[in-house]
Amino acid sequence: MPRVGVLALQGDFALHAELLRELGVDVQLVRRAAELESCQALVLPGGESTTLARLLDTQGLRDTVSDFVRRHPVLGTCAGCILLAAELEDAGGVEPLSRLDIRVRRNGFGRQVDSFEAPIVVEGVDPAAAPPVGSPVAFIRAPRITRVGESATVWGRWSGEVVAVREGTAAALTFHPEVIGDPSWHEAWLKSAGLLADRGSLDGLSGAF
């Protein structure tokens, strides 16, 4: 059973932990550097990116997390996507971890009142084999991916816009599958990283990596 860390400084980390446990994963909530030592992967949850970035510094976690995400699988959602980016258009004091070759605009889809739910078109797989194609996810003060570099690959789109990317075993989503309670994206990421056995339910989506 893999042990996956979930950064638990702020944001919706509890929902991520729930989904991972549904998949049979051992979850470690990460608030201190030592708690990452036993983990094989890490989830950076949604939340408030400025607060998360500040807490990485004040808790003495930035260097440890930065080193970890370069050597291990990582999944970032919403604010986690912002933290993983190489470049921010409106940094607002946020220093990203530069793990993914993407540029991100914070709050690119608008304010809280502009939140919405929508299905995602998964790229590079047979749509019939990928449940998220017909399953909605939540966009809540979502960032926009405005550039995808050569080393990164588009994983999903909404209305033609890039909303999911991957680069090796690292992936970022501008939306929140955990709010809807859909574990498909977590499962595909873990399978492709070799951390979860293929149960045959998401062969197509896993192949997107």
C-alpha positions as a Markdown table, in Angstrom:
| # | Residue | x | y | z |
|---|---|---|---|---|
| 1 | Met | 0.0 | 0.0 | 0.0 |
| 2 | Pro | 1.5 | 3.3 | -1.0 |
| 3 | Arg | 1.7 | 6.2 | 1.4 |
| 4 | Val | 0.7 | 9.5 | -0.1 |
| 5 | Gly | 1.2 | 12.8 | 1.7 |
| 6 | Val | -1.3 | 15.5 | 1.6 |
| 7 | Leu | -0.1 | 19.0 | 2.5 |
| 8 | Ala | -2.3 | 19.9 | 5.4 |
| 9 | Leu | -1.4 | 23.5 | 6.2 |
| 10 | Gln | -4.6 | 25.1 | 4.8 |
| 11 | Gly | -7.3 | 24.4 | 2.3 |
| 12 | Asp | -9.4 | 21.3 | 1.4 |
| 13 | Phe | -6.8 | 18.7 | 2.4 |
| 14 | Ala | -9.3 | 16.6 | 4.2 |
| 15 | Leu | -11.4 | 16.0 | 1.1 |
| 16 | His | -8.2 | 14.8 | -0.8 |
| 17 | Ala | -7.4 | 12.5 | 2.1 |
| 18 | Glu | -10.9 | 11.0 | 1.9 |
| 19 | Leu | -10.6 | 10.2 | -1.8 |
| 20 | Leu | -7.2 | 8.6 | -1.4 |
| 21 | Arg | -8.4 | 6.4 | 1.4 |
| 22 | Glu | -11.3 | 5.3 | -0.8 |
| 23 | Leu | -8.6 | 4.1 | -3.3 |
| 24 | Gly | -6.9 | 2.0 | -0.5 |
| 25 | Val | -4.1 | 4.5 | -0.1 |
| 26 | Asp | -2.3 | 5.1 | 3.2 |
| 27 | Val | -2.6 | 8.9 | 3.8 |
| 28 | Gln | -0.1 | 11.0 | 5.7 |
| 29 | Leu | -1.2 | 14.6 | 6.5 |
| 30 | Val | 1.9 | 16.7 | 6.2 |
| 31 | Arg | 2.5 | 19.6 | 8.4 |
| 32 | Arg | 6.2 | 19.0 | 9.2 |
| 33 | Ala | 9.2 | 18.1 | 7.1 |
| 34 | Ala | 9.7 | 14.8 | 8.9 |
| 35 | Glu | 6.2 | 13.7 | 7.9 |
| 36 | Leu | 7.3 | 13.5 | 4.2 |
| 37 | Glu | 10.0 | 11.0 | 4.9 |
| 38 | Ser | 7.8 | 8.0 | 4.7 |
| 39 | Cys | 5.7 | 9.2 | 1.7 |
| 40 | Gln | 6.0 | 8.1 | -1.9 |
| 41 | Ala | 4.0 | 10.9 | -3.4 |
| 42 | Leu | 2.4 | 14.2 | -2.4 |
| 43 | Val | -0.9 | 16.1 | -3.1 |
| 44 | Leu | -0.9 | 19.9 | -2.9 |
| 45 | Pro | -4.6 | 20.8 | -2.3 |
| 46 | Gly | -6.7 | 23.8 | -3.2 |
| 47 | Gly | -6.9 | 26.7 | -0.8 |
| 48 | Glu | -5.6 | 30.2 | -0.8 |
| 49 | Ser | -2.3 | 30.3 | -2.7 |
| 50 | Thr | -0.9 | 33.3 | -0.9 |
| 51 | Thr | -1.5 | 31.7 | 2.5 |
| 52 | Leu | -0.2 | 28.3 | 1.4 |
| 53 | Ala | 3.0 | 29.9 | 0.1 |
| 54 | Arg | 3.5 | 31.9 | 3.2 |
| 55 | Leu | 2.9 | 28.8 | 5.4 |
| 56 | Leu | 5.5 | 26.8 | 3.4 |
| 57 | Asp | 8.0 | 29.5 | 4.5 |
| 58 | Thr | 6.9 | 30.0 | 8.1 |
| 59 | Gln | 6.7 | 26.3 | 8.8 |
| 60 | Gly | 10.2 | 25.7 | 7.3 |
| 61 | Leu | 8.7 | 23.4 | 4.6 |
| 62 | Arg | 9.6 | 25.1 | 1.4 |
| 63 | Asp | 13.0 | 23.5 | 0.7 |
| 64 | Thr | 11.8 | 20.1 | 1.8 |
| 65 | Val | 8.6 | 20.2 | -0.3 |
| 66 | Ser | 10.5 | 21.7 | -3.3 |
| 67 | Asp | 13.0 | 18.9 | -3.2 |
| 68 | Phe | 10.4 | 16.2 | -2.7 |
| 69 | Val | 8.2 | 17.2 | -5.7 |
| 70 | Arg | 11.3 | 17.1 | -8.0 |
| 71 | Arg | 12.0 | 13.5 | -7.0 |
| 72 | His | 8.5 | 12.0 | -6.4 |
| 73 | Pro | 5.1 | 12.0 | -8.0 |
| 74 | Val | 3.0 | 15.1 | -7.1 |
| 75 | Leu | -0.6 | 16.2 | -7.9 |
| 76 | Gly | -1.7 | 19.8 | -7.4 |
| 77 | Thr | -5.2 | 21.1 | -7.6 |
| 78 | Cys | -6.3 | 24.7 | -7.9 |
| 79 | Ala | -3.9 | 26.5 | -5.5 |
| 80 | Gly | -1.7 | 23.4 | -5.7 |
| 81 | Cys | -1.5 | 24.0 | -9.5 |
| 82 | Ile | -0.4 | 27.6 | -8.8 |
| 83 | Leu | 2.4 | 26.4 | -6.4 |
| 84 | Leu | 3.7 | 23.9 | -9.0 |
| 85 | Ala | 3.9 | 26.4 | -11.8 |
| 86 | Ala | 7.2 | 27.7 | -13.2 |
| 87 | Glu | 5.7 | 31.2 | -13.8 |
| 88 | Leu | 2.8 | 33.3 | -12.4 |
| 89 | Glu | 1.3 | 36.2 | -14.3 |
| 90 | Asp | 0.1 | 37.9 | -11.1 |
| 91 | Ala | 2.3 | 36.4 | -8.4 |
| 92 | Gly | 1.0 | 38.7 | -5.6 |
| 93 | Gly | 4.0 | 37.7 | -3.5 |
| 94 | Val | 3.5 | 34.0 | -4.2 |
| 95 | Glu | 6.8 | 32.2 | -5.0 |
| 96 | Pro | 6.0 | 29.0 | -6.9 |
| 97 | Leu | 7.9 | 25.8 | -6.7 |
| 98 | Ser | 8.7 | 25.7 | -10.4 |
| 99 | Arg | 8.0 | 22.0 | -10.9 |
| 100 | Leu | 5.8 | 22.2 | -14.0 |
| 101 | Asp | 6.7 | 24.1 | -17.2 |
| 102 | Ile | 3.5 | 26.1 | -17.2 |
| 103 | Arg | 2.4 | 29.7 | -16.7 |
| 104 | Val | -0.6 | 30.3 | -14.5 |
| 105 | Arg | -2.9 | 33.3 | -13.8 |
| 106 | Arg | -4.3 | 33.2 | -10.3 |
| 107 | Asn | -8.1 | 33.6 | -10.1 |
| 108 | Gly | -8.2 | 33.4 | -13.9 |
| 109 | Phe | -11.8 | 32.2 | -13.9 |
| 110 | Gly | -13.0 | 34.9 | -11.6 |
| 111 | Arg | -14.1 | 35.3 | -8.0 |
| 112 | Gln | -15.9 | 32.9 | -5.7 |
| 113 | Val | -19.3 | 34.0 | -7.1 |
| 114 | Asp | -18.1 | 32.9 | -10.6 |
| 115 | Ser | -17.6 | 29.3 | -9.4 |
| 116 | Phe | -19.2 | 26.5 | -11.6 |
| 117 | Glu | -19.2 | 22.8 | -12.3 |
| 118 | Ala | -18.4 | 21.3 | -15.7 |
| 119 | Pro | -17.2 | 18.1 | -17.3 |
| 120 | Ile | -13.6 | 17.9 | -18.7 |
| 121 | Val | -12.5 | 16.5 | -22.0 |
| 122 | Val | -9.5 | 14.2 | -21.3 |
| 123 | Glu | -6.8 | 14.4 | -24.0 |
| 124 | Gly | -4.8 | 11.5 | -25.4 |
| 125 | Val | -7.3 | 8.7 | -24.5 |
| 126 | Asp | -10.4 | 7.1 | -25.7 |
| 127 | Pro | -13.2 | 9.3 | -24.2 |
| 128 | Ala | -15.4 | 6.2 | -23.7 |
| 129 | Ala | -12.8 | 4.7 | -21.4 |
| 130 | Ala | -12.4 | 7.8 | -19.2 |
| 131 | Pro | -15.2 | 8.5 | -16.7 |
| 132 | Pro | -14.2 | 12.2 | -16.1 |
| 133 | Val | -15.3 | 13.1 | -19.6 |
| 134 | Gly | -18.9 | 12.9 | -18.5 |
| 135 | Ser | -18.4 | 13.7 | -14.8 |
| 136 | Pro | -18.4 | 17.3 | -13.6 |
| 137 | Val | -15.7 | 18.8 | -11.5 |
| 138 | Ala | -15.8 | 22.1 | -9.6 |
| 139 | Phe | -14.0 | 25.3 | -10.6 |
| 140 | Ile | -13.8 | 27.5 | -7.5 |
| 141 | Arg | -11.8 | 30.8 | -7.9 |
| 142 | Ala | -9.9 | 28.7 | -10.4 |
| 143 | Pro | -6.5 | 29.7 | -11.9 |
| 144 | Arg | -6.0 | 29.7 | -15.6 |
| 145 | Ile | -3.1 | 27.9 | -17.4 |
| 146 | Thr | -2.0 | 30.5 | -20.0 |
| 147 | Arg | 1.1 | 28.7 | -21.3 |
| 148 | Val | 2.1 | 25.0 | -21.5 |
| 149 | Gly | 5.9 | 24.6 | -22.1 |
| 150 | Glu | 7.6 | 22.0 | -24.3 |
| 151 | Ser | 8.2 | 19.6 | -21.4 |
| 152 | Ala | 4.6 | 19.6 | -20.2 |
| 153 | Thr | 1.6 | 17.9 | -21.8 |
| 154 | Val | -2.1 | 18.8 | -21.9 |
| 155 | Trp | -4.1 | 16.3 | -20.0 |
| 156 | Gly | -7.6 | 17.9 | -20.1 |
| 157 | Arg | -9.6 | 20.8 | -21.4 |
| 158 | Trp | -12.8 | 22.6 | -20.7 |
| 159 | Ser | -14.4 | 24.7 | -23.4 |
| 160 | Gly | -11.1 | 24.5 | -25.3 |
| 161 | Glu | -9.0 | 25.8 | -22.4 |
| 162 | Val | -6.2 | 23.8 | -20.8 |
| 163 | Val | -7.3 | 22.9 | -17.3 |
| 164 | Ala | -5.1 | 19.8 | -16.6 |
| 165 | Val | -1.5 | 19.2 | -17.4 |
| 166 | Arg | 1.2 | 16.6 | -16.7 |
| 167 | Glu | 4.9 | 16.4 | -16.8 |
| 168 | Gly | 6.4 | 13.0 | -15.9 |
| 169 | Thr | 4.8 | 11.9 | -12.7 |
| 170 | Ala | 3.7 | 15.4 | -11.8 |
| 171 | Ala | 0.2 | 16.7 | -12.7 |
| 172 | Ala | -1.8 | 19.8 | -12.0 |
| 173 | Leu | -5.5 | 20.5 | -12.2 |
| 174 | Thr | -7.1 | 24.0 | -12.1 |
| 175 | Phe | -10.3 | 22.4 | -10.8 |
| 176 | His | -11.4 | 20.4 | -7.7 |
| 177 | Pro | -12.4 | 16.7 | -8.3 |
| 178 | Glu | -12.3 | 16.2 | -4.6 |
| 179 | Val | -15.2 | 18.6 | -4.0 |
| 180 | Ile | -17.4 | 16.5 | -6.3 |
| 181 | Gly | -16.0 | 13.3 | -4.7 |
| 182 | Asp | -14.6 | 11.9 | -7.9 |
| 183 | Pro | -11.4 | 9.9 | -7.3 |
| 184 | Ser | -10.8 | 9.2 | -11.0 |
| 185 | Trp | -8.1 | 11.8 | -11.5 |
| 186 | His | -6.2 | 10.7 | -8.3 |
| 187 | Glu | -6.5 | 7.1 | -9.4 |
| 188 | Ala | -5.1 | 7.8 | -12.8 |
| 189 | Trp | -2.2 | 9.8 | -11.5 |
| 190 | Leu | -1.3 | 7.1 | -8.9 |
| 191 | Lys | -1.6 | 4.3 | -11.5 |
| 192 | Ser | 0.6 | 6.0 | -13.9 |
| 193 | Ala | 3.2 | 6.7 | -11.2 |
| 194 | Gly | 3.2 | 3.0 | -10.5 |
| 195 | Leu | 1.8 | 3.5 | -7.0 |
| 196 | Leu | -1.6 | 1.9 | -7.5 |
| 197 | Ala | -2.6 | -1.5 | -9.0 |
| 198 | Asp | -4.7 | -1.3 | -12.2 |
| 199 | Arg | -8.2 | -2.3 | -11.2 |
| 200 | Gly | -9.3 | -2.1 | -14.9 |
| 201 | Ser | -11.8 | 0.8 | -14.2 |
| 202 | Leu | -9.7 | 3.6 | -15.7 |
| 203 | Asp | -7.3 | 2.1 | -18.2 |
| 204 | Gly | -7.9 | 4.8 | -20.7 |
| 205 | Leu | -7.4 | 7.7 | -18.4 |
| 206 | Ser | -4.2 | 6.1 | -16.9 |
| 207 | Gly | -2.8 | 5.9 | -20.4 |
| 208 | Ala | -2.9 | 9.7 | -20.7 |
| 209 | Phe | 0.4 | 9.8 | -18.8 |
